[in-house]
Amino acid sequence: MTQSPFPLDIYAGPSAFRQLQEQGWNIDLFGLLLGASGGPKWLSLCQLDMALNETLLSQLKNPLVALGSSIGCWRHAYLAQANPQAAMEAFLDPYIHQTYETKPTTREVSEVTRTMLDDLLGREGKASILEERRLKTRIVTARAPAKVSPAHPVRVGTHMLSAATGNALNRNRLQKHFQRVVFHSGETPEDMLPIAGFNTAAVPLSESTIAPAIHASSSIPAVLTGESNIAGAPEGHYWDGGIIDYHFDLKTYSGEKLVLYPHFTQTITPGWFDKMHKRRHLDPRQIDKLVLIAPSQRFVAKLPHGKIPDRSDFTKFSTDMRQRYWQTVVERGTQLAEAWLKVVNDSNPVRYVERYCA
């Protein structure tokens, strides 16, 4: 994939490219909005999210299925609300300015995370999610046995090591260690997960389980605590959805409509343990119904430190330096939003879209 002076890279699979070419950027073409795991990487996308909301999501006649793991479901939580900009900003400021005096415990990080969730959801966020005013929310978690909990850190470590070993042999072996559990708005999980593989359980959301489900989906073992025995869900301990669905295995996508995927990178890594297995990484142009939109490599190279934010920033930089860096990335994100407006307003809807050429 070549670098481009344009700050956005847009990739489309064969069917997606053809439909965009024929019908333009019509939100009715899309059946799924996807949000990946990635922690602070979301800071590079928040301005783009707002531009996508203004130009596409605000045109929705019916709610769109929004499937997210980890930070992806946080982004969908602000997009689901009546005022996504206000909800995003209520989350953005405490996220950037979170501080820890020393290396925090998992409990301390989870306490901060839950407070930020309260800021994000505000007074009406939960009702918006349940009423499906804009999006049909799908929150992905990874369920382990109840004994694999922070109360037994050695057991958690052993379980993760065993899962990584099995995954290295075959991704399907990961389901011996974790079950995919998807918490969904609405009474039935229709269009819940048009992605094959893994034994998947569906659990309806309630007002009392929205925050625990989002917190669980964000809970990397040894970083956050996760959630035990969420009401209405199978017994067990719930961990980060990215363990199974880091960027999602879209080779098996079976939905009838296109996938809209604002992402922070140009490649797709199915599960968290697959990061070390390059052969499993997917080229978005080869996924038939996918439209992936990401900051270009040239754009990223010009950011402070030549990268987008990640969790290592907490240890690499002082608190002040990290906060300035993160704030700068958010501000530079306006370039992505402006670029997106050029895309949707161009007379040629695929002028900036790269497709797969066999």
N, C-alpha and C positions, 0 to 999 in steps of 0.2 A: 504494500500500500504506500503510495507516494505522498510526500508532504505537499500541502497546498497553501498558497498565500491567504486563501479564504479561511476564516477562523473556525468554521465548522466542517466536519467531514460527515457526509450523508451517504449511507450505503443502502442499497435495495436489492432484494432477491429478484429473480426473473419475473415472477407474477406481480410482485409489488411494483417493480419499475414500470411494467406495462400498464398497470392500473393507474399509477400516478401520471404517466404520460398521457393517458386517454381521458382521465377524469379530474386531474389536478389534485390539490391538497384538500380533499373532501373528507371531513371527519367520519362520515358514514361508511367510508371504506374500511375503517378500523374496528376490530372487535376486541382488542386487548391492548391495554396500556401496561407496560412492564417497568418495574423498578428494581434495580439490583442492589445487593449488599455492597458496602464500601465505606462505611463510617464517614470520616470527614471529607471524602471525595465528593459528597453531595454539594459542598460549597461551590464547586465549579459549575454546578447545574441549576442553582436556585433561580438565577435570572432567566435562564432559558426556559425553565418550568413556567415562569410567569408569562413569557412570550407565547409559549405553546397554549397556555390557558386562554390568553387573549384572542389568539387567531384560530384555534381549533376547538378546544374543550368548551369554550363559551358558546359554541355553535351546536352543541349536542342537543338532539331532540329527545333522546333516551339516555339513561345512565350507561356509561362505558365500564366494562370489567377492568379493574385495576389490580393486577397481581404484583405483590411486592414482598421482598424478604429484607429483613434488617432495616437499614436506612431507607430503602425503597418504599416501605410501608409508611414511614414517617412523612416522606414527600407526598404520598398519596393522601395522607390524612389532612395535609393542608390544602391540597387540590380539591378534596371532597367538600370543603366548606363553602359557604355562601360568599365569603370574601377571602379567597386564597392568599392574596397579597398580605393582608393583615395577619392571617394565621401564620404564614411563613415568617414574617418579620418578628412575631411574638416568640417564635422558636429560635430564629437566627441569632438574636442578640445574646441570650443566655448560653447558646451553644458555643459561640465564639469565645465568650468570656468565662467559661467554666474553668475553675482553678482548683489545684490540689496542693496543699502545703508540702507534703512528702509523697512518696509512692503510695497511692491510695489502695485500700482494700477493695475487693469486689463489692462488698456491702456499701462502702462509701460511694463508689461510682454508680451503683444502682440507685442510691438515694438521690444523687444529682440527676440521673437520667429520668427518674419518675417525676421530679420537679419540673424538668423541661417538658415532659409529656403533658403535665397539667397546663403549662404555658401554651403549648401547641394546640391542645384540644379546647382550651378556654371554656366558655359557658355553653356553647352550642355545637362544638365539634363532634361530640359523641352522637347527638341527635342527627346531625347531617350525615354521618356515616351510616347510621341505622336506617334512616329514611331514604338513602340512596338518591339524594337530590341531584348529584352530579356523577358519582362513580359507584360501581358495585365493588365494594372493598373485599380483597382476598389477602389475608395475612398469613404468610408461610412460616411455620415453625418446625423444629426438629425435636421429636419426642424421644427421650431415652428412658430406661427403667427408673423408677422412683429413687433407687439407691444411688444413681449417678447424679448426685446433687452436691452443692458446695459444702454440705456437712461432711462429705467424704472426699476431700481433694485428691487423695492418692487414687481412689477409685475412678474419679473423673479423668485423671491423667492416663490411667491404664486403659480406660474405655476409649479415649480419643486416640491413643497410640494404636490400639487394636483396630479401630475404624480406619485410620490412615493406612495401616498395613493391608487390610482387606481391600480398600479402595485402590491401592496401588496395583493390585492384581486384576481387579475388575470393578468398575464403578458400581455395578449391581450389588456387590458384596456390602456396600455401605448400609443397605437397608437391613442388614442383620444387627446393626448397632443403633440406627435411628429410623424412626418412622416419620414421614412427612404428614403433618397435621395442618390443615388450612382452615383458619377461622374466617367465616364469611358473613357479610351483611345479607339481609333478605332471608326469607324463610327456607328457601331451597338453594342448594349450591349449583344451580344451573350455570353452565359455562365456567365452572369453578377453576378447572385446570386442564386445558386442552393440550397437556404435555404428558406423554406416556412414561411409564417407568415408576417404580416405587409403590409400595403399599400406602395409599393416601387416605386419610380420614378427614371428613368434613364436619366442622363444628360451628353452629350458628353463633354469631356474636350477640351479646347483650350489652347494655350500658355499663354493667359492672366488669365485663371481661375485655373491653376494647383496650384499655391501658395495659393490663397484664399480657394480653396477646402481643401488642406492639413491643412491650419491654422484653418479652421472651424472644421474639423474633430478632432482637438486637443483641442478645446476650451471648457473646463469645465466651466460652468457658475460660476461667481464670482471669477474666476482665470484668464481667458482670455476674450476677447471681442466678439469672434465669428465673423461672417460675415453676412452682410445684403444684400439681393437681388443680389446674385451672377449672373453674366451675363449668360443668356441662361437657368437659373434654375427657378423653380416656386418662386413666391414672398414669402418672409418670412425671418426669421432670422435663421442662420445655426449654430448649436452647435455641441459639441463633439459626434462623431459617437458611442462612447462607451455607451452613454445613452441607446441606443437600443441594440447595438452589442458590449458589453464589451469583451467577449470572443467568442461570437456567439453561437446561439442555434443550435447545430449540430445534435440534435435528428431528425431534419427534413431535413437533407442534402439529396439531390436527384441526385447528380451528378453521372455519370457512372464511373469515375475514383476515385483514392484515394485522400485523403486530406493530405498534408504535413504541419505539424503545429509545428514549433519551438516556444516553449512557455516557460514562466518563472515560471510556476507552474504545478502541476500534476492534478489539477482539472479545470473544465471549468464552469465559471459563465456566463450565457447567457447575461444578461444586467447589467448595473451599479447598478441599484436599487436592483438587485437580490443578491448582496453581503451579505445582511442581512437575506436571505432566504435560509438556508443551504439545504433544501429539493430540491431546484431547481438546485443545483450544480451537474454536470455530471461527471461520471467516464469515462475517455477516452477509456478504454478497452471495453466499451459497445457500442461504436459508430462504426458501422460495417466497414466503409471504412477509418477510421482515423488512421494516424500515428502521434503521439505526441512525441516530443523530448524536454526534460526539464532538467535543473540542478537538480541533486538529492538532497534530503533533507540533506544528509550527507555533500555534497559539500557546500550547503548554510550555514549549521551550522558552518562551519569552516571559513566563511567569517568574516571580521571585523563586529562586532555588531550582528553576527549570522543571518544576513538577506541580501536580495538584496536591492538595493536602492529604495526609494520611495519618494513621494513629501514631506512627513513629515520631511525629512532630512534637508530641508531649515530652519526649526525652531528648530530642535533637536540639530543641530551641528553648530559650528562656520563655517564661510566660508572656512577657511583653512582646518579644520577637514573634512568637507564634501567633499571638492575637493580631499583630499588625499584618503579618503575612496572610493570615486567613481573611482578614478584612479586605486586603488588596485583591485577593483572588475573587471575592464576591463582587467587588467594584469592577474588575476587569470582565466579569461575566456579562456586563452590559454589552460588550462587543459581540458576544454570542447571540444575545437577544436581538441586537440590531441586524446581525447577519441573517438570523432566521426570518426577520421581516422582509429582507431582500428575497429570500427563497420563495416565500408564499405570495409575494406581490409580483414576481417575475412572470412575464407572459409565457415563458417556457418552464413548466413546473418541474422539469427534471434537469434543468441547466446545471445545477450544483450536485446532482445525484450520480454516484458511481455505481455501476452494476457489474455483475459477474460476466466475464467473457471467457468462454471455454477455450 
